Amino acid sequence: MKELLNDVDRWKKQGKDIAVARVVDLDGSGPRLPGAAMAVSSDGEVAGSVSGGCVEGAVVAEALDVIESRDRRMVTFGYSDDEAFAVGLTCGGTIHLFIEPLDW
């Protein structure tokens, strides 16, 4: 989370809305451990990583929807999930993310 602070602070000063995605659980192997985080600004800038790159594009899309809707959500990507496989989550595990808007 600490690696996100400079970007999040800059985006806040620029008046951008922000969503934060965090790995909250893994089933099997996963690219990043629980606690890994990624922030997304309302214009699609990204800081941090929740998967080392393999599902980040799908997470950005979810985060932008969270910014728009203001609704928190759990999302899951796993090897058997067609979308996760298509974006490259081939580690054989499942990652569970909590995505929420950052409210000041």
C-alpha positions in Angstrom: 0.0 0.0 0.0 2.9 2.4 0.8 4.0 2.4 -2.9 0.6 3.8 -3.8 0.7 6.8 -1.5 2.6 9.3 -3.7 0.4 8.6 -6.7 -2.8 8.7 -4.7 -1.8 12.0 -3.1 -1.0 13.5 -6.4 -4.3 12.3 -7.9 -6.2 13.7 -4.9 -4.6 17.1 -5.3 -5.6 17.0 -9.0 -9.2 16.4 -8.0 -9.4 12.9 -9.5 -11.6 10.1 -8.1 -9.8 7.0 -7.1 -10.6 3.3 -6.5 -8.4 0.9 -4.6 -8.3 -2.9 -5.3 -6.8 -5.2 -2.7 -6.0 -8.9 -2.8 -8.0 -10.3 0.1 -7.7 -14.1 -0.5 -6.1 -16.7 -2.7 -7.2 -20.2 -3.6 -4.2 -22.2 -4.8 -1.3 -20.3 -6.2 -1.5 -16.7 -7.1 0.8 -14.0 -8.5 0.5 -11.7 -5.5 -0.2 -12.3 -1.8 -3.1 -11.0 0.2 -2.5 -7.3 1.0 -1.2 -6.5 -2.5 -2.9 -3.3 -3.7 -3.5 -1.3 -6.8 -5.0 2.2 -7.1 -6.8 3.5 -10.3 -7.6 7.1 -11.0 -10.8 8.2 -12.7 -8.8 8.8 -15.9 -7.3 5.3 -15.9 -3.9 5.9 -14.3 -2.6 2.9 -12.3 -0.3 2.6 -9.3 0.6 -0.7 -7.8 -0.3 -4.3 -8.8 -2.6 -7.0 -7.7 -1.5 -9.7 -10.1 1.9 -8.8 -11.5 0.2 -7.8 -14.7 -1.9 -10.8 -15.7 -5.4 -9.4 -14.7 -4.6 -5.7 -14.3 -6.6 -4.7 -17.4 -9.7 -6.4 -16.1 -9.2 -4.9 -12.6 -8.9 -1.4 -14.1 -12.2 -1.9 -15.9 -13.8 -3.0 -12.6 -12.2 -0.1 -10.7 -13.5 2.5 -13.2 -17.0 1.1 -12.8 -16.6 1.3 -9.0 -15.5 4.9 -9.3 -18.6 5.6 -11.5 -21.1 3.6 -9.4 -19.5 4.3 -5.9 -20.4 0.7 -5.1 -17.8 -1.5 -3.4 -17.5 -5.1 -4.6 -15.7 -8.4 -4.4 -14.3 -9.7 -7.7 -12.7 -13.1 -8.4 -10.4 -14.2 -11.1 -9.4 -17.8 -11.5 -7.9 -20.3 -13.9 -11.2 -21.7 -14.9 -12.7 -18.2 -15.3 -12.8 -17.5 -19.1 -12.1 -13.8 -18.6 -9.1 -14.5 -16.3 -7.6 -17.0 -18.6 -8.1 -14.7 -21.6 -6.2 -11.9 -19.8 -3.4 -14.2 -18.6 -4.1 -15.6 -15.2 -2.5 -19.0 -15.9 -1.0 -19.6 -12.4 -3.7 -22.2 -11.7 -5.1 -20.4 -8.7 -7.9 -18.0 -7.9 -7.5 -14.4 -6.6 -10.2 -12.6 -4.7 -10.1 -8.8 -4.8 -12.0 -6.1 -2.8 -12.4 -2.9 -4.8 -13.7 0.2 -3.3 -13.9 4.0 -4.0 -11.4 6.0 -2.0 -13.5 8.5 0.0 -11.8 11.4 1.7 
